[in-house]
Amino acid sequence: MTKYTLILLGAIGVGKGTQAQRLSRHLGIPQIATGDLLRMEGQAGTDLGRRAAEIMNRGELVPDDIIVDMVRGRLLRDDAVRGAVFDGFPRTVPQAEALDGMLKDMDLPTPHVVSIEVPESEIIERLSSRRVCVTCGAVFNVKINPAAIENHKCPKGEARVILRDDDQPETIQQRLTVYRAKTLPMVTHYREKGSFREVSGMGTEDQVFARILIAMDPDLS
């Protein structure tokens, strides 16, 4: 039984989530995203979910130990016996070290770490072209398909399509600066282990997907 663990890194707007979903289907292993875990634990009313909700309601960051416990619980499910694709985890060196220990305890391989790299100017252009229907959550790109908003039939009633504050160029730049600062120590952690690779996020979705597979293992492509 072939096992895989893969950590996808990349700034906002590089297509991590899309690629994580494709890799999950291709490799037959689950996608584990901390945002999804927090929602699932909260909806299920678990102790971890309640603790995380209380912290987030105070406007604070959920501490590493809670996030790590959620990931551990997810890895213990049957569908993760062959590994997982991690999207948005780990975010810090302590989380990375905790994951290293978890994988060893669960007899899962050392993770491949692939960072999807896109120039910041391109990220700003991609995200500042994004519009969101706040009624149903549909996402549009005015650069790629300018008529999509006009043709949008919101299933929840009257559509209200906006440019989110998070997608303003100044905000995007600030978020990119924070990402680089927080991610650099973790990149160093994985570089020292020899498991870190970078791939270009430019081009089509298929091209980026193929680059990631080659970075993991040329035989997968």
Secondary structure, 3 states (H helix, E strand, C coil): CCCEEEEEECCCCCCHHHHHHHHHHHHCCCEEEHHHHHHHHHHHCCHHHHHHHHHHHCCCCCCHHHHHHHHHHHHCCHHHCCEEEEECCCCCHHHHHHHHHHHHHCCCCCCEEEEEECCHHHHHHHHHCEEEECCCCCEEECCCCCCHHHHCCCCCCCCCEECCHHHCHHHHHHHHHHHHHHHHHHHHHHHHHCCEEEEECCCCHHHHHHHHHHHHCHHHC
